[in-house]
């Protein structure tokens, strides 16, 4: 399921879909209190970012590079 409009779809409390990629919200780090956002596609780990917006930018960059 690829969302060509680029909108984020909330699947569950900790999971979102963006352009066919899964963004999973990870638990807060006990010392830093920061959350991370894990990016996967078809079960393949593609990275981790510190905000949802950064995760979406990373996905956009992956898609852009794949089209070249």
mmCIF file as Biopython writes it, N, C-alpha, C and O atoms, coordinates in Angstrom:
data_model
#
loop_
_atom_site.group_PDB
_atom_site.id
_atom_site.type_symbol
_atom_site.label_atom_id
_atom_site.label_alt_id
_atom_site.label_comp_id
_atom_site.label_asym_id
_atom_site.label_entity_id
_atom_site.label_seq_id
_atom_site.pdbx_PDB_ins_code
_atom_site.Cartn_x
_atom_site.Cartn_y
_atom_site.Cartn_z
_atom_site.occupancy
_atom_site.B_iso_or_equiv
_atom_site.auth_seq_id
_atom_site.auth_asym_id
_atom_site.pdbx_PDB_model_num
ATOM 1   N N  . UNK A ? 1  ? 0.846  -1.182 0.000   1.0 0.0 1  A 1 
ATOM 2   C CA . UNK A ? 1  ? 0.000  0.000  0.000   1.0 0.0 1  A 1 
ATOM 3   C C  . UNK A ? 1  ? 0.888  1.241  0.000   1.0 0.0 1  A 1 
ATOM 4   O O  . UNK A ? 1  ? 1.499  1.554  1.022   1.0 0.0 1  A 1 
ATOM 5   N N  . UNK A ? 2  ? 0.971  1.928  -1.083  1.0 0.0 2  A 1 
ATOM 6   C CA . UNK A ? 2  ? 1.792  3.134  -1.189  1.0 0.0 2  A 1 
ATOM 7   C C  . UNK A ? 2  ? 0.876  4.342  -1.227  1.0 0.0 2  A 1 
ATOM 8   O O  . UNK A ? 2  ? -0.055 4.402  -2.029  1.0 0.0 2  A 1 
ATOM 9   N N  . UNK A ? 3  ? 1.141  5.290  -0.368  1.0 0.0 3  A 1 
ATOM 10  C CA . UNK A ? 3  ? 0.359  6.507  -0.289  1.0 0.0 3  A 1 
ATOM 11  C C  . UNK A ? 3  ? 1.064  7.578  -1.108  1.0 0.0 3  A 1 
ATOM 12  O O  . UNK A ? 3  ? 2.011  8.203  -0.632  1.0 0.0 3  A 1 
ATOM 13  N N  . UNK A ? 4  ? 0.611  7.788  -2.323  1.0 0.0 4  A 1 
ATOM 14  C CA . UNK A ? 4  ? 1.298  8.716  -3.223  1.0 0.0 4  A 1 
ATOM 15  C C  . UNK A ? 4  ? 1.149  10.175 -2.800  1.0 0.0 4  A 1 
ATOM 16  O O  . UNK A ? 4  ? 1.927  11.025 -3.233  1.0 0.0 4  A 1 
ATOM 17  N N  . UNK A ? 5  ? 0.167  10.471 -1.964  1.0 0.0 5  A 1 
ATOM 18  C CA . UNK A ? 5  ? -0.034 11.846 -1.521  1.0 0.0 5  A 1 
ATOM 19  C C  . UNK A ? 5  ? 0.988  12.261 -0.472  1.0 0.0 5  A 1 
ATOM 20  O O  . UNK A ? 5  ? 1.138  13.450 -0.194  1.0 0.0 5  A 1 
ATOM 21  N N  . UNK A ? 6  ? 1.692  11.295 0.114   1.0 0.0 6  A 1 
ATOM 22  C CA . UNK A ? 6  ? 2.706  11.611 1.100   1.0 0.0 6  A 1 
ATOM 23  C C  . UNK A ? 6  ? 2.164  11.838 2.495   1.0 0.0 6  A 1 
ATOM 24  O O  . UNK A ? 6  ? 2.872  12.363 3.353   1.0 0.0 6  A 1 
ATOM 25  N N  . UNK A ? 7  ? 0.919  11.453 2.739   1.0 0.0 7  A 1 
ATOM 26  C CA . UNK A ? 7  ? 0.342  11.611 4.070   1.0 0.0 7  A 1 
ATOM 27  C C  . UNK A ? 7  ? 0.722  10.434 4.957   1.0 0.0 7  A 1 
ATOM 28  O O  . UNK A ? 7  ? 0.912  9.315  4.480   1.0 0.0 7  A 1 
ATOM 29  N N  . UNK A ? 8  ? 0.829  10.701 6.242   1.0 0.0 8  A 1 
ATOM 30  C CA . UNK A ? 8  ? 1.128  9.654  7.211   1.0 0.0 8  A 1 
ATOM 31  C C  . UNK A ? 8  ? -0.183 9.053  7.691   1.0 0.0 8  A 1 
ATOM 32  O O  . UNK A ? 8  ? -1.118 9.776  8.037   1.0 0.0 8  A 1 
ATOM 33  N N  . UNK A ? 9  ? -0.246 7.719  7.711   1.0 0.0 9  A 1 
ATOM 34  C CA . UNK A ? 9  ? -1.444 7.014  8.157   1.0 0.0 9  A 1 
ATOM 35  C C  . UNK A ? 9  ? -1.127 6.330  9.477   1.0 0.0 9  A 1 
ATOM 36  O O  . UNK A ? 9  ? -0.184 5.545  9.568   1.0 0.0 9  A 1 
ATOM 37  N N  . UNK A ? 10 ? -1.927 6.635  10.507  1.0 0.0 10 A 1 
ATOM 38  C CA . UNK A ? 10 ? -1.739 6.023  11.825  1.0 0.0 10 A 1 
ATOM 39  C C  . UNK A ? 10 ? -2.353 4.629  11.795  1.0 0.0 10 A 1 
ATOM 40  O O  . UNK A ? 10 ? -3.559 4.490  11.586  1.0 0.0 10 A 1 
ATOM 41  N N  . UNK A ? 11 ? -1.537 3.591  12.002  1.0 0.0 11 A 1 
ATOM 42  C CA . UNK A ? 11 ? -1.994 2.206  11.999  1.0 0.0 11 A 1 
ATOM 43  C C  . UNK A ? 11 ? -2.344 1.760  13.416  1.0 0.0 11 A 1 
ATOM 44  O O  . UNK A ? 11 ? -3.373 1.120  13.633  1.0 0.0 11 A 1 
ATOM 45  N N  . UNK A ? 12 ? -1.498 2.094  14.365  1.0 0.0 12 A 1 
ATOM 46  C CA . UNK A ? 12 ? -1.734 1.794  15.778  1.0 0.0 12 A 1 
ATOM 47  C C  . UNK A ? 12 ? -1.068 2.888  16.608  1.0 0.0 12 A 1 
ATOM 48  O O  . UNK A ? 12 ? -0.562 3.871  16.067  1.0 0.0 12 A 1 
ATOM 49  N N  . UNK A ? 13 ? -1.076 2.707  17.911  1.0 0.0 13 A 1 
ATOM 50  C CA . UNK A ? 13 ? -0.510 3.724  18.805  1.0 0.0 13 A 1 
ATOM 51  C C  . UNK A ? 13 ? 0.961  4.001  18.509  1.0 0.0 13 A 1 
ATOM 52  O O  . UNK A ? 13 ? 1.426  5.131  18.659  1.0 0.0 13 A 1 
ATOM 53  N N  . UNK A ? 14 ? 1.687  2.975  18.093  1.0 0.0 14 A 1 
ATOM 54  C CA . UNK A ? 14 ? 3.128  3.115  17.890  1.0 0.0 14 A 1 
ATOM 55  C C  . UNK A ? 14 ? 3.578  2.871  16.456  1.0 0.0 14 A 1 
ATOM 56  O O  . UNK A ? 14 ? 4.778  2.765  16.205  1.0 0.0 14 A 1 
ATOM 57  N N  . UNK A ? 15 ? 2.651  2.780  15.511  1.0 0.0 15 A 1 
ATOM 58  C CA . UNK A ? 15 ? 3.020  2.456  14.134  1.0 0.0 15 A 1 
ATOM 59  C C  . UNK A ? 15 ? 2.306  3.374  13.155  1.0 0.0 15 A 1 
ATOM 60  O O  . UNK A ? 15 ? 1.103  3.614  13.261  1.0 0.0 15 A 1 
ATOM 61  N N  . UNK A ? 16 ? 3.083  3.884  12.194  1.0 0.0 16 A 1 
ATOM 62  C CA . UNK A ? 16 ? 2.544  4.736  11.126  1.0 0.0 16 A 1 
ATOM 63  C C  . UNK A ? 16 ? 3.051  4.235  9.786   1.0 0.0 16 A 1 
ATOM 64  O O  . UNK A ? 16 ? 4.110  3.613  9.703   1.0 0.0 16 A 1 
ATOM 65  N N  . UNK A ? 17 ? 2.287  4.512  8.739   1.0 0.0 17 A 1 
ATOM 66  C CA . UNK A ? 17 ? 2.714  4.212  7.374   1.0 0.0 17 A 1 
ATOM 67  C C  . UNK A ? 17 ? 2.949  5.523  6.647   1.0 0.0 17 A 1 
ATOM 68  O O  . UNK A ? 17 ? 2.160  6.461  6.761   1.0 0.0 17 A 1 
ATOM 69  N N  . UNK A ? 18 ? 4.030  5.580  5.906   1.0 0.0 18 A 1 
ATOM 70  C CA . UNK A ? 18 ? 4.337  6.754  5.095   1.0 0.0 18 A 1 
ATOM 71  C C  . UNK A ? 18 ? 4.934  6.271  3.780   1.0 0.0 18 A 1 
ATOM 72  O O  . UNK A ? 18 ? 6.036  5.724  3.764   1.0 0.0 18 A 1 
ATOM 73  N N  . UNK A ? 19 ? 4.220  6.469  2.686   1.0 0.0 19 A 1 
ATOM 74  C CA . UNK A ? 19 ? 4.678  6.085  1.344   1.0 0.0 19 A 1 
ATOM 75  C C  . UNK A ? 19 ? 5.102  4.614  1.267   1.0 0.0 19 A 1 
ATOM 76  O O  . UNK A ? 19 ? 6.068  4.284  0.578   1.0 0.0 19 A 1 
ATOM 77  N N  . UNK A ? 20 ? 4.394  3.740  1.962   1.0 0.0 20 A 1 
ATOM 78  C CA . UNK A ? 20 ? 4.705  2.318  1.924   1.0 0.0 20 A 1 
ATOM 79  C C  . UNK A ? 20 ? 5.763  1.879  2.915   1.0 0.0 20 A 1 
ATOM 80  O O  . UNK A ? 20 ? 6.052  0.686  3.004   1.0 0.0 20 A 1 
ATOM 81  N N  . UNK A ? 21 ? 6.349  2.795  3.658   1.0 0.0 21 A 1 
ATOM 82  C CA . UNK A ? 21 ? 7.352  2.499  4.670   1.0 0.0 21 A 1 
ATOM 83  C C  . UNK A ? 21 ? 6.689  2.532  6.047   1.0 0.0 21 A 1 
ATOM 84  O O  . UNK A ? 21 ? 5.727  3.270  6.261   1.0 0.0 21 A 1 
ATOM 85  N N  . UNK A ? 22 ? 7.200  1.742  6.962   1.0 0.0 22 A 1 
ATOM 86  C CA . UNK A ? 22 ? 6.679  1.714  8.326   1.0 0.0 22 A 1 
ATOM 87  C C  . UNK A ? 22 ? 7.573  2.552  9.228   1.0 0.0 22 A 1 
ATOM 88  O O  . UNK A ? 22 ? 8.795  2.406  9.231   1.0 0.0 22 A 1 
ATOM 89  N N  . UNK A ? 23 ? 6.936  3.433  9.991   1.0 0.0 23 A 1 
ATOM 90  C CA . UNK A ? 23 ? 7.637  4.210  11.010  1.0 0.0 23 A 1 
ATOM 91  C C  . UNK A ? 23 ? 7.106  3.737  12.353  1.0 0.0 23 A 1 
ATOM 92  O O  . UNK A ? 23 ? 5.929  3.916  12.664  1.0 0.0 23 A 1 
ATOM 93  N N  . UNK A ? 24 ? 7.977  3.135  13.140  1.0 0.0 24 A 1 
ATOM 94  C CA . UNK A ? 24 ? 7.586  2.633  14.451  1.0 0.0 24 A 1 
ATOM 95  C C  . UNK A ? 24 ? 8.139  3.561  15.522  1.0 0.0 24 A 1 
ATOM 96  O O  . UNK A ? 24 ? 9.331  3.868  15.540  1.0 0.0 24 A 1 
ATOM 97  N N  . UNK A ? 25 ? 7.258  4.004  16.414  1.0 0.0 25 A 1 
ATOM 98  C CA . UNK A ? 25 ? 7.669  4.880  17.505  1.0 0.0 25 A 1 
ATOM 99  C C  . UNK A ? 25 ? 8.209  3.995  18.624  1.0 0.0 25 A 1 
ATOM 100 O O  . UNK A ? 25 ? 7.485  3.163  19.172  1.0 0.0 25 A 1 
ATOM 101 N N  . UNK A ? 26 ? 9.471  4.177  18.955  1.0 0.0 26 A 1 
ATOM 102 C CA . UNK A ? 26 ? 10.132 3.358  19.978  1.0 0.0 26 A 1 
ATOM 103 C C  . UNK A ? 26 ? 9.928  3.981  21.359  1.0 0.0 26 A 1 
ATOM 104 O O  . UNK A ? 26 ? 9.653  5.177  21.463  1.0 0.0 26 A 1 
ATOM 105 N N  . UNK A ? 27 ? 10.061 3.181  22.419  1.0 0.0 27 A 1 
ATOM 106 C CA . UNK A ? 27 ? 9.915  3.712  23.785  1.0 0.0 27 A 1 
ATOM 107 C C  . UNK A ? 27 ? 10.966 4.778  24.090  1.0 0.0 27 A 1 
ATOM 108 O O  . UNK A ? 27 ? 12.037 4.810  23.484  1.0 0.0 27 A 1 
ATOM 109 N N  . UNK A ? 28 ? 10.634 5.644  25.039  1.0 0.0 28 A 1 
ATOM 110 C CA . UNK A ? 28 ? 11.573 6.684  25.463  1.0 0.0 28 A 1 
ATOM 111 C C  . UNK A ? 28 ? 12.819 6.072  26.077  1.0 0.0 28 A 1 
ATOM 112 O O  . UNK A ? 28 ? 12.755 5.058  26.772  1.0 0.0 28 A 1 
ATOM 113 N N  . UNK A ? 29 ? 13.948 6.702  25.810  1.0 0.0 29 A 1 
ATOM 114 C CA . UNK A ? 29 ? 15.208 6.304  26.443  1.0 0.0 29 A 1 
ATOM 115 C C  . UNK A ? 29 ? 15.127 6.705  27.916  1.0 0.0 29 A 1 
ATOM 116 O O  . UNK A ? 29 ? 14.713 7.821  28.231  1.0 0.0 29 A 1 
ATOM 117 N N  . UNK A ? 30 ? 15.510 5.825  28.801  1.0 0.0 30 A 1 
ATOM 118 C CA . UNK A ? 30 ? 15.344 6.073  30.241  1.0 0.0 30 A 1 
ATOM 119 C C  . UNK A ? 30 ? 16.155 7.260  30.760  1.0 0.0 30 A 1 
ATOM 120 O O  . UNK A ? 30 ? 15.732 7.920  31.709  1.0 0.0 30 A 1 
ATOM 121 N N  . UNK A ? 31 ? 17.298 7.542  30.165  1.0 0.0 31 A 1 
ATOM 122 C CA . UNK A ? 31 ? 18.137 8.644  30.649  1.0 0.0 31 A 1 
ATOM 123 C C  . UNK A ? 31 ? 17.898 9.948  29.902  1.0 0.0 31 A 1 
ATOM 124 O O  . UNK A ? 31 ? 17.845 11.012 30.519  1.0 0.0 31 A 1 
ATOM 125 N N  . UNK A ? 32 ? 17.754 9.881  28.595  1.0 0.0 32 A 1 
ATOM 126 C CA . UNK A ? 32 ? 17.620 11.105 27.805  1.0 0.0 32 A 1 
ATOM 127 C C  . UNK A ? 32 ? 16.172 11.534 27.602  1.0 0.0 32 A 1 
ATOM 128 O O  . UNK A ? 32 ? 15.914 12.679 27.232  1.0 0.0 32 A 1 
ATOM 129 N N  . UNK A ? 33 ? 15.227 10.633 27.840  1.0 0.0 33 A 1 
ATOM 130 C CA . UNK A ? 33 ? 13.788 10.886 27.657  1.0 0.0 33 A 1 
ATOM 131 C C  . UNK A ? 33 ? 13.428 11.193 26.206  1.0 0.0 33 A 1 
ATOM 132 O O  . UNK A ? 33 ? 12.381 11.782 25.935  1.0 0.0 33 A 1 
ATOM 133 N N  . UNK A ? 34 ? 14.287 10.799 25.281  1.0 0.0 34 A 1 
ATOM 134 C CA . UNK A ? 34 ? 14.016 11.019 23.860  1.0 0.0 34 A 1 
ATOM 135 C C  . UNK A ? 34 ? 13.417 9.770  23.242  1.0 0.0 34 A 1 
ATOM 136 O O  . UNK A ? 34 ? 13.769 8.648  23.605  1.0 0.0 34 A 1 
ATOM 137 N N  . UNK A ? 35 ? 12.516 9.979  22.312  1.0 0.0 35 A 1 
ATOM 138 C CA . UNK A ? 35 ? 11.950 8.874  21.541  1.0 0.0 35 A 1 
ATOM 139 C C  . UNK A ? 35 ? 12.701 8.781  20.222  1.0 0.0 35 A 1 
ATOM 140 O O  . UNK A ? 35 ? 13.227 9.775  19.721  1.0 0.0 35 A 1 
ATOM 141 N N  . UNK A ? 36 ? 12.743 7.590  19.673  1.0 0.0 36 A 1 
ATOM 142 C CA . UNK A ? 36 ? 13.302 7.418  18.338  1.0 0.0 36 A 1 
ATOM 143 C C  . UNK A ? 36 ? 12.228 6.822  17.443  1.0 0.0 36 A 1 
ATOM 144 O O  . UNK A ? 36 ? 11.257 6.231  17.917  1.0 0.0 36 A 1 
ATOM 145 N N  . UNK A ? 37 ? 12.417 6.987  16.156  1.0 0.0 37 A 1 
ATOM 146 C CA . UNK A ? 37 ? 11.471 6.524  15.148  1.0 0.0 37 A 1 
ATOM 147 C C  . UNK A ? 37 ? 12.217 5.599  14.200  1.0 0.0 37 A 1 
ATOM 148 O O  . UNK A ? 37 ? 13.100 6.032  13.459  1.0 0.0 37 A 1 
ATOM 149 N N  . UNK A ? 38 ? 11.852 4.321  14.231  1.0 0.0 38 A 1 
ATOM 150 C CA . UNK A ? 38 ? 12.529 3.298  13.435  1.0 0.0 38 A 1 
ATOM 151 C C  . UNK A ? 38 ? 11.836 3.160  12.084  1.0 0.0 38 A 1 
ATOM 152 O O  . UNK A ? 38 ? 10.610 3.066  12.015  1.0 0.0 38 A 1 
ATOM 153 N N  . UNK A ? 39 ? 12.619 3.146  11.016  1.0 0.0 39 A 1 
ATOM 154 C CA . UNK A ? 39 ? 12.094 3.054  9.653   1.0 0.0 39 A 1 
ATOM 155 C C  . UNK A ? 39 ? 12.361 1.663  9.101   1.0 0.0 39 A 1 
ATOM 156 O O  . UNK A ? 39 ? 13.495 1.184  9.134   1.0 0.0 39 A 1 
ATOM 157 N N  . UNK A ? 40 ? 11.312 1.010  8.590   1.0 0.0 40 A 1 
ATOM 158 C CA . UNK A ? 40 ? 11.458 -0.290 7.940   1.0 0.0 40 A 1 
ATOM 159 C C  . UNK A ? 40 ? 10.620 -0.318 6.669   1.0 0.0 40 A 1 
ATOM 160 O O  . UNK A ? 40 ? 9.677  0.456  6.501   1.0 0.0 40 A 1 
ATOM 161 N N  . UNK A ? 41 ? 10.993 -1.233 5.782   1.0 0.0 41 A 1 
ATOM 162 C CA . UNK A ? 41 ? 10.218 -1.473 4.564   1.0 0.0 41 A 1 
ATOM 163 C C  . UNK A ? 41 ? 10.322 -2.958 4.255   1.0 0.0 41 A 1 
ATOM 164 O O  . UNK A ? 41 ? 11.421 -3.477 4.064   1.0 0.0 41 A 1 
ATOM 165 N N  . UNK A ? 42 ? 9.193  -3.641 4.205   1.0 0.0 42 A 1 
ATOM 166 C CA . UNK A ? 42 ? 9.145  -5.087 3.969   1.0 0.0 42 A 1 
ATOM 167 C C  . UNK A ? 42 ? 10.026 -5.850 4.949   1.0 0.0 42 A 1 
ATOM 168 O O  . UNK A ? 42 ? 10.675 -6.826 4.571   1.0 0.0 42 A 1 
ATOM 169 N N  . UNK A ? 43 ? 10.053 -5.417 6.194   1.0 0.0 43 A 1 
ATOM 170 C CA . UNK A ? 43 ? 10.834 -6.091 7.226   1.0 0.0 43 A 1 
ATOM 171 C C  . UNK A ? 43 ? 12.311 -5.759 7.228   1.0 0.0 43 A 1 
ATOM 172 O O  . UNK A ? 43 ? 13.062 -6.295 8.044   1.0 0.0 43 A 1 
ATOM 173 N N  . UNK A ? 44 ? 12.743 -4.890 6.336   1.0 0.0 44 A 1 
ATOM 174 C CA . UNK A ? 44 ? 14.157 -4.504 6.251   1.0 0.0 44 A 1 
ATOM 175 C C  . UNK A ? 44 ? 14.357 -3.188 7.010   1.0 0.0 44 A 1 
ATOM 176 O O  . UNK A ? 44 ? 13.717 -2.180 6.710   1.0 0.0 44 A 1 
ATOM 177 N N  . UNK A ? 45 ? 15.254 -3.217 7.994   1.0 0.0 45 A 1 
ATOM 178 C CA . UNK A ? 45 ? 15.561 -2.040 8.800   1.0 0.0 45 A 1 
ATOM 179 C C  . UNK A ? 45 ? 16.334 -1.035 7.955   1.0 0.0 45 A 1 
ATOM 180 O O  . UNK A ? 45 ? 17.340 -1.378 7.334   1.0 0.0 45 A 1 
ATOM 181 N N  . UNK A ? 46 ? 15.855 0.214  7.936   1.0 0.0 46 A 1 
ATOM 182 C CA . UNK A ? 46 ? 16.488 1.241  7.109   1.0 0.0 46 A 1 
ATOM 183 C C  . UNK A ? 46 ? 17.070 2.401  7.908   1.0 0.0 46 A 1 
ATOM 184 O O  . UNK A ? 46 ? 17.747 3.258  7.339   1.0 0.0 46 A 1 
ATOM 185 N N  . UNK A ? 47 ? 16.823 2.445  9.197   1.0 0.0 47 A 1 
ATOM 186 C CA . UNK A ? 47 ? 17.409 3.517  9.984   1.0 0.0 47 A 1 
ATOM 187 C C  . UNK A ? 47 ? 16.533 3.949  11.130  1.0 0.0 47 A 1 
ATOM 188 O O  . UNK A ? 47 ? 15.446 3.416  11.354  1.0 0.0 47 A 1 
ATOM 189 N N  . UNK A ? 48 ? 17.040 4.942  11.859  1.0 0.0 48 A 1 
ATOM 190 C CA . UNK A ? 48 ? 16.361 5.453  13.040  1.0 0.0 48 A 1 
ATOM 191 C C  . UNK A ? 48 ? 16.587 6.955  13.093  1.0 0.0 48 A 1 
ATOM 192 O O  . UNK A ? 48 ? 17.705 7.430  12.892  1.0 0.0 48 A 1 
ATOM 193 N N  . UNK A ? 49 ? 15.521 7.702  13.364  1.0 0.0 49 A 1 
ATOM 194 C CA . UNK A ? 49 ? 15.604 9.156  13.473  1.0 0.0 49 A 1 
ATOM 195 C C  . UNK A ? 49 ? 15.022 9.605  14.805  1.0 0.0 49 A 1 
ATOM 196 O O  . UNK A ? 49 ? 14.379 8.823  15.506  1.0 0.0 49 A 1 
ATOM 197 N N  . UNK A ? 50 ? 15.253 10.877 15.154  1.0 0.0 50 A 1 
ATOM 198 C CA . UNK A ? 50 ? 14.816 11.395 16.446  1.0 0.0 50 A 1 
ATOM 199 C C  . UNK A ? 50 ? 13.520 12.187 16.383  1.0 0.0 50 A 1 
ATOM 200 O O  . UNK A ? 50 ? 13.078 12.714 17.404  1.0 0.0 50 A 1 
ATOM 201 N N  . UNK A ? 51 ? 12.897 12.285 15.209  1.0 0.0 51 A 1 
ATOM 202 C CA . UNK A ? 51 ? 11.574 12.898 15.111  1.0 0.0 51 A 1 
ATOM 203 C C  . UNK A ? 51 ? 10.838 12.286 13.929  1.0 0.0 51 A 1 
ATOM 204 O O  . UNK A ? 51 ? 11.443 11.737 13.008  1.0 0.0 51 A 1 
ATOM 205 N N  . UNK A ? 52 ? 9.534  12.394 13.980  1.0 0.0 52 A 1 
ATOM 206 C CA . UNK A ? 52 ? 8.710  11.851 12.903  1.0 0.0 52 A 1 
ATOM 207 C C  . UNK A ? 52 ? 8.998  12.580 11.587  1.0 0.0 52 A 1 
ATOM 208 O O  . UNK A ? 52 ? 9.038  11.962 10.523  1.0 0.0 52 A 1 
ATOM 209 N N  . UNK A ? 53 ? 9.195  13.883 11.670  1.0 0.0 53 A 1 
ATOM 210 C CA . UNK A ? 53 ? 9.489  14.664 10.463  1.0 0.0 53 A 1 
ATOM 211 C C  . UNK A ? 53 ? 10.817 14.246 9.839   1.0 0.0 53 A 1 
ATOM 212 O O  . UNK A ? 53 ? 10.930 14.166 8.616   1.0 0.0 53 A 1 
ATOM 213 N N  . UNK A ? 54 ? 11.823 13.978 10.674  1.0 0.0 54 A 1 
ATOM 214 C CA . UNK A ? 54 ? 13.115 13.504 10.154  1.0 0.0 54 A 1 
ATOM 215 C C  . UNK A ? 54 ? 12.960 12.142 9.491   1.0 0.0 54 A 1 
ATOM 216 O O  . UNK A ? 54 ? 13.571 11.882 8.455   1.0 0.0 54 A 1 
ATOM 217 N N  . UNK A ? 55 ? 12.149 11.275 10.083  1.0 0.0 55 A 1 
ATOM 218 C CA . UNK A ? 55 ? 11.917 9.950  9.505   1.0 0.0 55 A 1 
ATOM 219 C C  . UNK A ? 55 ? 11.263 10.077 8.130   1.0 0.0 55 A 1 
ATOM 220 O O  . UNK A ? 55 ? 11.631 9.362  7.198   1.0 0.0 55 A 1 
ATOM 221 N N  . UNK A ? 56 ? 10.297 10.982 8.003   1.0 0.0 56 A 1 
ATOM 222 C CA . UNK A ? 56 ? 9.640  11.196 6.713   1.0 0.0 56 A 1 
ATOM 223 C C  . UNK A ? 56 ? 10.616 11.766 5.686   1.0 0.0 56 A 1 
ATOM 224 O O  . UNK A ? 56 ? 10.573 11.379 4.518   1.0 0.0 56 A 1 
ATOM 225 N N  . UNK A ? 57 ? 11.488 12.670 6.098   1.0 0.0 57 A 1 
ATOM 226 C CA . UNK A ? 57 ? 12.500 13.215 5.183   1.0 0.0 57 A 1 
ATOM 227 C C  . UNK A ? 57 ? 13.461 12.128 4.724   1.0 0.0 57 A 1 
ATOM 228 O O  . UNK A ? 57 ? 13.863 12.100 3.561   1.0 0.0 57 A 1 
ATOM 229 N N  . UNK A ? 58 ? 13.829 11.234 5.634   1.0 0.0 58 A 1 
ATOM 230 C CA . UNK A ? 58 ? 14.705 10.114 5.285   1.0 0.0 58 A 1 
ATOM 231 C C  . UNK A ? 58 ? 14.034 9.224  4.250   1.0 0.0 58 A 1 
ATOM 232 O O  . UNK A ? 58 ? 14.674 8.803  3.286   1.0 0.0 58 A 1 
ATOM 233 N N  . UNK A ? 59 ? 12.757 8.936  4.439   1.0 0.0 59 A 1 
ATOM 234 C CA . UNK A ? 59 ? 12.009 8.110  3.484   1.0 0.0 59 A 1 
ATOM 235 C C  . UNK A ? 59 ? 11.930 8.807  2.133   1.0 0.0 59 A 1 
ATOM 236 O O  . UNK A ? 59 ? 12.119 8.171  1.096   1.0 0.0 59 A 1 
ATOM 237 N N  . UNK A ? 60 ? 11.653 10.108 2.134   1.0 0.0 60 A 1 
ATOM 238 C CA . UNK A ? 60 ? 11.617 10.863 0.873   1.0 0.0 60 A 1 
ATOM 239 C C  . UNK A ? 60 ? 12.953 10.768 0.143   1.0 0.0 60 A 1 
ATOM 240 O O  . UNK A ? 60 ? 12.983 10.628 -1.080  1.0 0.0 60 A 1 
ATOM 241 N N  . UNK A ? 61 ? 14.052 10.844 0.883   1.0 0.0 61 A 1 
ATOM 242 C CA . UNK A ? 61 ? 15.388 10.752 0.288   1.0 0.0 61 A 1 
ATOM 243 C C  . UNK A ? 61 ? 15.639 9.352  -0.279  1.0 0.0 61 A 1 
ATOM 244 O O  . UNK A ? 61 ? 16.224 9.215  -1.354  1.0 0.0 61 A 1 
ATOM 245 N N  . UNK A ? 62 ? 15.202 8.322  0.432   1.0 0.0 62 A 1 
ATOM 246 C CA . UNK A ? 62 ? 15.347 6.943  -0.061  1.0 0.0 62 A 1 
ATOM 247 C C  . UNK A ? 62 ? 14.583 6.766  -1.369  1.0 0.0 62 A 1 
ATOM 248 O O  . UNK A ? 62 ? 15.098 6.176  -2.319  1.0 0.0 62 A 1 
ATOM 249 N N  . UNK A ? 63 ? 13.363 7.275  -1.416  1.0 0.0 63 A 1 
ATOM 250 C CA . UNK A ? 63 ? 12.547 7.173  -2.634  1.0 0.0 63 A 1 
ATOM 251 C C  . UNK A ? 63 ? 13.195 7.948  -3.774  1.0 0.0 63 A 1 
ATOM 252 O O  . UNK A ? 63 ? 13.246 7.468  -4.906  1.0 0.0 63 A 1 
ATOM 253 N N  . UNK A ? 64 ? 13.696 9.161  -3.473  1.0 0.0 64 A 1 
ATOM 254 C CA . UNK A ? 64 ? 14.342 9.996  -4.488  1.0 0.0 64 A 1 
ATOM 255 C C  . UNK A ? 64 ? 15.561 9.293  -5.085  1.0 0.0 64 A 1 
ATOM 256 O O  . UNK A ? 64 ? 15.752 9.305  -6.301  1.0 0.0 64 A 1 
ATOM 257 N N  . UNK A ? 65 ? 16.385 8.681  -4.231  1.0 0.0 65 A 1 
ATOM 258 C CA . UNK A ? 65 ? 17.578 7.974  -4.710  1.0 0.0 65 A 1 
ATOM 259 C C  . UNK A ? 65 ? 17.218 6.726  -5.506  1.0 0.0 65 A 1 
ATOM 260 O O  . UNK A ? 65 ? 17.921 6.369  -6.451  1.0 0.0 65 A 1 
ATOM 261 N N  . UNK A ? 66 ? 16.134 6.062  -5.132  1.0 0.0 66 A 1 
ATOM 262 C CA . UNK A ? 66 ? 15.722 4.840  -5.834  1.0 0.0 66 A 1 
ATOM 263 C C  . UNK A ? 66 ? 15.236 5.147  -7.246  1.0 0.0 66 A 1 
ATOM 264 O O  . UNK A ? 66 ? 15.315 4.290  -8.126  1.0 0.0 66 A 1 
ATOM 265 N N  . UNK A ? 67 ? 14.738 6.351  -7.472  1.0 0.0 67 A 1 
ATOM 266 C CA . UNK A ? 67 ? 14.220 6.731  -8.791  1.0 0.0 67 A 1 
ATOM 267 C C  . UNK A ? 67 ? 15.319 7.108  -9.770  1.0 0.0 67 A 1 
ATOM 268 O O  . UNK A ? 67 ? 15.075 7.168  -10.975 1.0 0.0 67 A 1 
ATOM 269 N N  . UNK A ? 68 ? 16.526 7.361  -9.274  1.0 0.0 68 A 1 
ATOM 270 C CA . UNK A ? 68 ? 17.639 7.770  -10.149 1.0 0.0 68 A 1 
ATOM 271 C C  . UNK A ? 68 ? 18.170 6.615  -10.937 1.0 0.0 68 A 1 
ATOM 272 O O  . UNK A ? 68 ? 19.105 6.780  -11.721 1.0 0.0 68 A 1 
#
